[in-house]
Amino acid sequence: MTTIDASERFTTLPDDAALAATVTALEGNGFTVEVVDDLDAARRATLARIPEGSSVMTNTSVTLKETGIEDAINAGGPYDSARNQMNALDYQTQLQEMKAIAGQPDYALGSVHAVTHDGALLIASASGSQLASYAWGAAHVVFVVGAQKIVPTLQDAHDRIHQHSLVLEDVRAQAAYGQHSSVNKIMEIRREFPGRVHIVLIRQVVGY
C-alpha cells in the first residue's frame, strides 16, 4: 500500500450512520461521548468538564495542540498544569517524581489513534509515558478525537497505527527530538467504569 493510499484510507470522515453507531457502541462500553462540529467547540467542551484548580496532564498530542487545549491548560489559567510541574524537574535525577506527577493527575487529556465501530480505543506509544494515567492512574480521562480515526475493525485500527499515524509521528519526532519514532506499546481500551473516560469526537480531520 502506498503512502497516498494509506492517507486516503485513514483521513476520510465517517458518514452519519457510522458515526452514530460508533457513539452508541462507545456508550455501551462505559464511555461518555460528546460530538462537536469544530476545533473551537472541542476546546470549549473539554475545558467545561474540568473544575478550576484541578491538576491536569496534557499528554503529547497534535490534536490538543491544534484545538488550543494544550495552551489553555499550560499557558496560565485556572488549572494546575502537571506538565509545567514536570518541566520544572530534572529528567536525569527526578524521573520518578516526574512519572508520579504525569501518572496520577485529576484529569489526563490526550487523543487516540483509532476508534473501532464496536467501541474500542487504541493508543500507540513509543515510550508508554501516557498509558499509565489512561489505564488507571488519572481520576478522569478526556480523549479529544478527530472522527477520521473511526475505523471498522481492530485490524483496521492496527493498520491505521502502523501505516498512517506512525509515518506522521516519525516526522514530528525527528523534528522535535532528533530521533525516529516507533510503535513499542499499544493500549486497547475496550470497556471502562462509567463516568471515568469522556470522548470528545470532532466532525473534522484533526490530528493523526
PLY file of the C-alpha trace (Angstrom):
ply
format ascii 1.0
element vertex 208
property float x
property float y
property float z
element edge 207
property int vertex1
property int vertex2
end_header
0.00 0.00 0.00
1.41 3.41 -0.92
1.54 6.39 1.42
-1.13 8.11 -0.67
-3.44 5.09 -0.42
-2.96 4.92 3.36
-3.57 8.64 3.75
-6.86 8.48 1.85
-7.95 5.38 3.72
-7.31 6.87 7.15
-8.28 10.52 6.71
-11.83 10.03 5.45
-14.59 11.16 7.79
-17.32 8.57 8.52
-20.86 9.08 7.33
-23.56 9.96 9.85
-24.73 6.36 10.25
-21.24 5.05 11.03
-20.59 7.90 13.44
-23.86 7.34 15.27
-23.29 3.58 15.50
-19.79 4.11 16.89
-21.06 6.55 19.50
-23.69 4.02 20.58
-21.04 1.29 20.86
-18.72 3.54 22.89
-21.51 4.45 25.28
-22.37 0.78 25.65
-18.77 0.18 26.71
-18.94 2.69 29.55
-17.56 5.81 27.85
-19.41 9.09 27.68
-19.30 10.76 24.26
-19.84 14.29 23.01
-19.90 15.02 19.27
-18.88 18.54 18.24
-18.55 20.26 14.89
-15.19 22.02 15.05
-11.97 22.65 16.95
-13.25 25.60 18.97
-16.24 23.59 20.12
-13.93 20.73 21.10
-11.82 23.07 23.24
-14.86 24.53 24.94
-16.38 21.10 25.59
-13.15 19.78 27.07
-12.45 22.73 29.34
-16.06 22.79 30.53
-15.55 19.35 32.09
-12.53 20.36 34.19
-13.15 22.15 37.51
-10.90 25.10 38.26
-7.88 24.13 40.36
-7.77 20.56 39.06
-4.40 19.01 38.28
-4.35 18.40 34.53
-1.82 16.48 32.43
-1.74 17.31 28.72
-0.16 14.32 27.08
1.71 14.94 23.83
-0.94 15.24 21.14
-1.23 17.05 17.84
-4.98 17.22 18.48
-4.56 19.00 21.81
-2.22 21.48 20.15
-4.43 22.13 17.13
-7.56 22.64 19.24
-5.79 25.08 21.58
-6.42 22.84 24.59
-2.71 22.44 25.30
-2.20 26.20 25.62
-5.40 26.67 27.60
-4.07 24.33 30.28
-0.36 25.10 30.29
-0.11 28.81 29.45
-1.66 30.13 32.63
-5.27 30.00 33.71
-7.34 28.32 36.39
-5.74 24.85 36.21
-2.78 23.18 37.91
-0.64 22.10 34.96
1.03 18.76 35.63
3.20 19.24 32.54
4.55 22.52 33.89
5.36 20.78 37.17
7.19 18.04 35.27
9.15 20.52 33.17
10.46 22.15 36.34
12.18 18.89 37.36
15.43 17.35 36.17
14.96 14.32 33.93
18.25 12.74 34.94
17.74 12.91 38.71
13.97 13.30 39.25
12.44 10.92 36.73
10.39 9.00 39.28
8.88 12.21 40.60
8.03 13.19 37.02
6.32 9.84 36.47
4.24 10.28 39.64
3.07 13.72 38.52
2.20 12.61 34.99
0.61 9.34 36.03
-1.84 10.48 38.70
-3.49 13.78 37.76
-7.11 14.65 38.38
-7.53 14.84 34.59
-5.41 13.25 31.87
-6.00 14.76 28.43
-4.93 13.30 25.11
-6.14 11.58 21.99
-6.24 8.10 20.47
-5.00 6.71 17.19
-8.08 4.67 16.29
-11.67 4.04 17.36
-13.38 0.87 16.13
-17.03 0.60 15.17
-17.62 -1.71 18.13
-16.34 0.92 20.57
-12.71 0.12 21.29
-9.99 2.77 21.66
-6.39 2.18 20.59
-3.42 4.32 21.64
0.09 3.65 20.35
3.23 4.91 22.05
6.99 4.71 21.78
7.71 5.26 25.49
4.35 4.46 27.06
4.57 7.62 29.16
0.88 8.48 28.78
-0.55 4.99 29.15
-0.41 4.62 32.94
-2.69 7.58 33.50
-5.12 6.39 30.83
-5.28 2.85 32.20
-5.76 3.63 35.87
-3.73 6.48 37.36
-5.82 9.51 36.40
-9.09 10.11 38.18
-10.61 11.26 34.89
-9.56 10.96 31.24
-10.70 13.08 28.32
-9.82 11.96 24.80
-10.25 14.54 22.05
-10.55 12.70 18.74
-10.98 13.62 15.09
-13.75 11.50 13.58
-11.45 10.37 10.76
-9.90 7.98 13.31
-13.03 5.82 13.31
-12.34 2.51 11.54
-14.43 -0.64 11.05
-12.34 -3.31 12.77
-9.46 -3.97 15.13
-7.27 -4.95 12.17
-8.07 -1.63 10.51
-7.08 0.10 13.75
-3.67 -1.60 13.73
-3.26 -0.79 10.06
-4.05 2.83 10.79
-1.43 2.97 13.55
1.38 1.45 11.51
0.60 2.76 8.04
-0.60 6.26 8.88
-0.06 7.50 12.44
3.49 6.20 12.75
4.53 7.70 9.42
3.42 11.18 10.52
4.64 10.83 14.10
8.07 9.79 12.87
8.37 13.09 11.00
7.29 15.02 14.10
9.64 13.11 16.39
12.64 13.75 14.17
11.87 17.47 14.13
11.13 17.67 17.86
13.60 15.19 19.35
16.09 14.42 16.59
15.18 10.74 16.56
12.79 8.33 14.89
9.57 7.20 16.49
8.36 3.62 16.81
5.30 1.68 17.91
6.62 -0.05 21.01
3.40 -0.28 23.00
-0.27 -0.30 22.04
-3.04 0.13 24.60
-6.50 -1.16 23.72
-9.35 0.06 25.92
-12.49 -1.96 25.31
-14.55 -1.05 28.36
-14.38 1.45 31.22
-16.12 2.06 34.51
-18.90 4.58 33.75
-18.03 8.21 34.34
-14.24 7.99 34.15
-13.45 8.38 30.43
-15.08 11.02 28.26
-14.60 11.27 24.49
-14.98 14.48 22.51
-15.48 13.45 18.88
-14.87 16.18 16.31
-16.56 16.12 12.91
-13.31 17.27 11.32
-9.95 15.80 10.36
-7.63 16.75 13.22
-4.51 15.05 14.49
-3.33 11.69 13.21
0 1
1 2
2 3
3 4
4 5
5 6
6 7
7 8
8 9
9 10
10 11
11 12
12 13
13 14
14 15
15 16
16 17
17 18
18 19
19 20
20 21
21 22
22 23
23 24
24 25
25 26
26 27
27 28
28 29
29 30
30 31
31 32
32 33
33 34
34 35
35 36
36 37
37 38
38 39
39 40
40 41
41 42
42 43
43 44
44 45
45 46
46 47
47 48
48 49
49 50
50 51
51 52
52 53
53 54
54 55
55 56
56 57
57 58
58 59
59 60
60 61
61 62
62 63
63 64
64 65
65 66
66 67
67 68
68 69
69 70
70 71
71 72
72 73
73 74
74 75
75 76
76 77
77 78
78 79
79 80
80 81
81 82
82 83
83 84
84 85
85 86
86 87
87 88
88 89
89 90
90 91
91 92
92 93
93 94
94 95
95 96
96 97
97 98
98 99
99 100
100 101
101 102
102 103
103 104
104 105
105 106
106 107
107 108
108 109
109 110
110 111
111 112
112 113
113 114
114 115
115 116
116 117
117 118
118 119
119 120
120 121
121 122
122 123
123 124
124 125
125 126
126 127
127 128
128 129
129 130
130 131
131 132
132 133
133 134
134 135
135 136
136 137
137 138
138 139
139 140
140 141
141 142
142 143
143 144
144 145
145 146
146 147
147 148
148 149
149 150
150 151
151 152
152 153
153 154
154 155
155 156
156 157
157 158
158 159
159 160
160 161
161 162
162 163
163 164
164 165
165 166
166 167
167 168
168 169
169 170
170 171
171 172
172 173
173 174
174 175
175 176
176 177
177 178
178 179
179 180
180 181
181 182
182 183
183 184
184 185
185 186
186 187
187 188
188 189
189 190
190 191
191 192
192 193
193 194
194 195
195 196
196 197
197 198
198 199
199 200
200 201
201 202
202 203
203 204
204 205
205 206
206 207
